[in-house]
Amino acid sequence: MNETGLPMHVSRRQLLQNTGMSLGTMALGSLLAKSNELSAAPRPATKGPLDARQPHFPPRIKRVIHLFMNGGPSQIDTFDPKPELSKLDGQPLPDSVKNRLQTTQRNRVGNIFASPFKFRKHGESGLEISELFPNVARHADDLCVVRSMVGEIANHTPGLLLTNCGHSALARPSIGSWLLYGLGAESDNLPGFVVLCPSGMPTAQSRNWTSAFLPGVFQGTYIETENRSKELIPNLTRDDIRPRSQRAQVALTRFLNQQHQANRPGDERLESRIHSMELAFRMQSAATDVFDLNQEPAHIREMYGDTIQGRNMLIARRMAERGVRYVQIYHGGKQPWDNHGSIIPNIKRLTSECDQPIAALLTDLKQRGLLDDTLVIWGGEMGRTSTTQTGPKDPNKMGRDHHIDGYSIWLAGGGFKGGFTYGSTDEFGLAALENPVELHDLHATILHQMGFDHRHLTYRYSGRDFRLTDVHGNVLHDLLS
């Protein structure tokens, strides 16, 4: 016995029973009586930040899978053929064209570098796709290729921010956070916004899935997917405590958090922490399930391939069918698509890593009936020039510089036209000639397909109403079926 009258060694239950006028036991008993398993408990009647909400009008799609090619893939080697450049290969770029480039690019530009890769027409639509994507090409009639994307600043950080957050200078809320804010979460047991990202990505990249001034509960959940020797999500399992005891711990903590929060109404940071902790507990069963790819038939796993990108694509499909609203998959960490040198061997390697998994994802979504209400987006934060950077003469060592005045992305499913190209670039692939598309237009169109008028999905902060598209953006109805 000690001075409190308790035995020197007491169990957790004894401690709760004999301290604080049995407050702990009452709280624990009350909460456990409501539900012996928090992960199976229904949502409380009070409206929380992650409760499902209706958009402005009936949505065309339920979810987005964004395949992000980090570094900027070359459009003229992938989805924007320029066969006429073969006649000019190795020649200087005309001054009239050169002077249109940004000053930083103009000083580095070399001679014209025609694509060494062949393009062929595919599908009933005759969509032209590079030989680098033989498997994706089988889905030509599902792809809506935009060849006239334009950015603001030809550098990675502003390009990434603009693509993900709608602003090239400031880390505003990312599109995934806006969708979670507008719609709430569909699943109680998984995050609504997940980023699957291999190692090697700079820490600063977290700004691209930030919730910024939105409550932290809408932040993207980052998962490092390269190291298979450890859990994708740390601490999902615990060996030091039995499940029933852990449920009791969480129930008591929840009770104490609610008391603490009641005395501090309106503290969004506190509310976000509470939601995150409770979601983490529920994820102990749901996340282990979604990441267990052995549950998939062998032929499905084989279709995706046992590679980082193959596993990421399969995880994304499993998340999509379990209610995750926005899944972003990064490709290119330590070795990105930023091919200033040796672009020929590098782009061969990069496309070989992702071609089969991307095609498998499209096939899988389609055969499960999910492609109609799922939007798949492929692209990076910029493209590449059709000229070399000054330097090596060996074709295998040549590279392409950054380019933002006419690059390519594609979209599939989600009510977008398949086997369709939109916009065009000039004969050098260096300027958007027809139908230039800004990132604000793309964001407005994605929000439209999710059921939102982008002008009215706003959040009041620092004395003004903010939105993903700021004061810009037009819905691209020509892309929609």
PEVEN-V884593 format. One record per pair of residues at least 12 apart in sequence whose C-alpha atoms are under 8 Angstrom apart, sorted by the first residue. I is the first residue (numbers start at 0). J is the second residue. Records with the same first field share a line. If there is no record, write none. Layout:
# PEVEN-V884593
I: J ; J
This chain:
# PEVEN-V884593
12: 24
23: 251
26: 251 ; 254
27: 247 ; 250 ; 251 ; 254
30: 250 ; 251 ; 254
31: 247 ; 250
35: 246
36: 246
37: 246 ; 281
38: 187 ; 188 ; 280 ; 281
42: 187
48: 180 ; 183 ; 216
49: 179 ; 180 ; 183 ; 184 ; 216
50: 183 ; 184 ; 185
51: 182 ; 183 ; 184 ; 185
52: 181 ; 182 ; 183
53: 181 ; 182
54: 181 ; 182 ; 449 ; 450 ; 451
55: 450 ; 451 ; 452
56: 450 ; 451
57: 450
58: 447 ; 448 ; 449 ; 450 ; 451
59: 372 ; 413 ; 414 ; 448 ; 449 ; 450
60: 371 ; 372 ; 373 ; 374 ; 413 ; 414 ; 448 ; 449 ; 450
61: 324 ; 372 ; 373 ; 449
62: 319 ; 323 ; 324 ; 325 ; 372 ; 373 ; 374 ; 449
63: 324 ; 325 ; 326 ; 373 ; 374 ; 375 ; 376
64: 315 ; 319 ; 325 ; 326 ; 327 ; 328 ; 373 ; 374 ; 375 ; 376
65: 325 ; 326 ; 327 ; 328 ; 375 ; 376 ; 377
66: 327 ; 328 ; 329 ; 330 ; 375 ; 376 ; 377 ; 378
67: 327 ; 328 ; 329 ; 330 ; 376 ; 377 ; 378 ; 379
68: 329 ; 330 ; 331 ; 335 ; 336 ; 377 ; 378 ; 379 ; 380
69: 329 ; 330 ; 331 ; 332 ; 335 ; 336 ; 337 ; 379 ; 380
70: 155 ; 331 ; 335 ; 336 ; 337 ; 338 ; 379 ; 380 ; 381
71: 336 ; 337 ; 378 ; 379 ; 380 ; 381 ; 382 ; 383 ; 401
72: 336 ; 337 ; 378 ; 379 ; 381 ; 382 ; 383
73: 382 ; 383 ; 384 ; 399 ; 406
74: 146 ; 382 ; 383 ; 406 ; 407
75: 114 ; 383 ; 385 ; 428
76: 114 ; 115 ; 116 ; 129 ; 131
77: 128 ; 129 ; 130 ; 131 ; 132
78: 127 ; 128 ; 129 ; 144 ; 146 ; 407
79: 127 ; 128 ; 146 ; 407 ; 428
80: 118 ; 127 ; 128 ; 129
81: 113 ; 114 ; 426 ; 427 ; 428
82: 113 ; 114
83: 426
84: 111 ; 112 ; 113 ; 114 ; 426 ; 427
85: 113 ; 114
87: 111 ; 113
88: 110 ; 111 ; 112 ; 113
89: 110 ; 111 ; 112
90: 110 ; 111
91: 109 ; 110 ; 111
92: 109 ; 110 ; 111 ; 386
104: 400 ; 401
107: 388 ; 389
108: 386 ; 387 ; 388 ; 389 ; 400
109: 386 ; 387 ; 388 ; 389 ; 390
110: 386 ; 387 ; 388 ; 389
111: 385 ; 386 ; 387
112: 385 ; 386 ; 387
113: 385 ; 386
114: 385
116: 129 ; 130 ; 131
117: 129 ; 130
118: 130
121: 136 ; 137 ; 139 ; 140
122: 136 ; 137 ; 138 ; 139 ; 140 ; 418
123: 140 ; 418
124: 139 ; 140 ; 418 ; 419
125: 139 ; 418
126: 139 ; 140 ; 418 ; 419 ; 420
131: 347 ; 350 ; 351 ; 354
132: 350 ; 351 ; 354
133: 354
134: 354 ; 355 ; 358
135: 354 ; 355 ; 357 ; 358
137: 358
138: 358 ; 361
139: 417 ; 418
140: 417 ; 418 ; 419
141: 411 ; 412 ; 416 ; 417 ; 418
142: 409 ; 410 ; 411 ; 412 ; 416 ; 417 ; 418 ; 419
143: 409 ; 410 ; 411 ; 415 ; 416 ; 417 ; 418 ; 419 ; 420 ; 421 ; 478
144: 407 ; 408 ; 409 ; 410 ; 418 ; 419 ; 420 ; 421
145: 407 ; 408 ; 409 ; 420 ; 421 ; 422
146: 405 ; 406 ; 407 ; 408 ; 420 ; 421 ; 422 ; 423 ; 424 ; 431
147: 404 ; 405 ; 406 ; 407 ; 421 ; 422 ; 423 ; 424 ; 431 ; 432 ; 433 ; 434 ; 435 ; 436
148: 403 ; 404 ; 405 ; 406 ; 407 ; 408 ; 431 ; 435 ; 436 ; 437 ; 438
149: 403 ; 404 ; 405 ; 406 ; 431 ; 435 ; 436 ; 437 ; 438
150: 381 ; 403 ; 404 ; 437 ; 438
151: 167 ; 403
152: 167 ; 403
153: 381 ; 401 ; 402 ; 403
154: 401
155: 380 ; 381
158: 380 ; 381
159: 207 ; 380
160: 206 ; 207
161: 380 ; 438
162: 380 ; 438
163: 207 ; 208
164: 207 ; 208 ; 467
165: 438 ; 439 ; 442 ; 467 ; 468 ; 469
170: 206 ; 207 ; 209 ; 211
171: 209 ; 210 ; 211 ; 212 ; 467
172: 208 ; 209 ; 210 ; 211 ; 212 ; 213 ; 467
173: 207 ; 208 ; 209 ; 210 ; 211 ; 467
174: 442 ; 467
175: 192 ; 208 ; 219 ; 324 ; 325
176: 192 ; 208 ; 209 ; 210 ; 213 ; 217 ; 218 ; 219
177: 210 ; 217 ; 467
178: 324 ; 325 ; 446
179: 191 ; 192 ; 217 ; 324
180: 213 ; 217
181: 456
184: 322 ; 323 ; 324
185: 322 ; 323 ; 324
186: 321 ; 322 ; 323
187: 278 ; 281
188: 278 ; 281 ; 282 ; 285 ; 286
189: 278 ; 281 ; 282 ; 285 ; 286 ; 322 ; 323
190: 219 ; 220 ; 278 ; 323
191: 219 ; 322 ; 323 ; 324 ; 325
192: 217 ; 218 ; 219 ; 220 ; 323 ; 324 ; 325 ; 326
193: 219 ; 220 ; 221 ; 222 ; 323 ; 325 ; 326 ; 327
194: 208 ; 219 ; 220 ; 221 ; 222 ; 326 ; 327 ; 328 ; 329
195: 221 ; 222 ; 223 ; 224 ; 311 ; 326 ; 327 ; 328 ; 329
196: 221 ; 222 ; 223 ; 224 ; 225 ; 328 ; 329 ; 330 ; 332
197: 223 ; 224 ; 225 ; 307 ; 329 ; 330 ; 331 ; 332
198: 223 ; 224 ; 225 ; 226 ; 332 ; 333
199: 332 ; 333
200: 332 ; 333
212: 460
213: 458
214: 267 ; 268 ; 271
215: 267 ; 268 ; 271 ; 272
216: 270 ; 271 ; 272 ; 274 ; 275
224: 307 ; 311
225: 307
235: 282 ; 283 ; 286 ; 287
236: 283
249: 277 ; 280
253: 273 ; 277
256: 273
289: 314 ; 317 ; 318
290: 314
292: 310 ; 313 ; 314
300: 313
302: 355 ; 356 ; 359
303: 355 ; 356 ; 357 ; 359 ; 360
304: 355 ; 356
306: 352
308: 330 ; 352 ; 353 ; 356
309: 353 ; 355 ; 356 ; 357
311: 328
312: 328 ; 356 ; 357 ; 360
313: 360
315: 328
316: 360 ; 363 ; 364
320: 369
330: 353
331: 349
336: 349
337: 401
338: 398 ; 399 ; 400
339: 388 ; 397 ; 398 ; 399 ; 400
340: 396 ; 397 ; 398 ; 399
341: 394 ; 395 ; 396 ; 397 ; 398
342: 395 ; 396 ; 397 ; 398 ; 399
343: 394 ; 395 ; 396 ; 397 ; 398
344: 395
370: 411 ; 412 ; 413
371: 412 ; 413 ; 414
372: 412 ; 413 ; 414
373: 412 ; 413
374: 410 ; 411 ; 412 ; 413 ; 414
375: 410 ; 411 ; 412 ; 413
376: 408 ; 409 ; 410 ; 411
377: 408 ; 409 ; 410
378: 407 ; 408 ; 409
379: 408
381: 401 ; 402 ; 403 ; 406
382: 401 ; 402 ; 403 ; 405 ; 406 ; 407
383: 399 ; 400 ; 401 ; 402 ; 403 ; 406
384: 399 ; 400 ; 401 ; 402 ; 428 ; 429
385: 399 ; 427 ; 428 ; 429
386: 399 ; 400
387: 399 ; 400
388: 400
402: 429
404: 429 ; 430 ; 431
405: 423 ; 424 ; 428 ; 429 ; 430 ; 431 ; 435
406: 431
413: 448
414: 448 ; 479 ; 480
415: 478 ; 479 ; 480
416: 478 ; 479 ; 480
421: 434 ; 478
422: 434 ; 435 ; 436
423: 435
437: 472
438: 472
439: 467 ; 468 ; 471 ; 472 ; 473
440: 468 ; 471 ; 472 ; 473 ; 474 ; 475
441: 472 ; 473 ; 474 ; 475
442: 467 ; 468 ; 472
443: 468 ; 472 ; 473 ; 474 ; 475
444: 473 ; 474 ; 475 ; 476
447: 474
453: 466 ; 467 ; 468
454: 466 ; 468
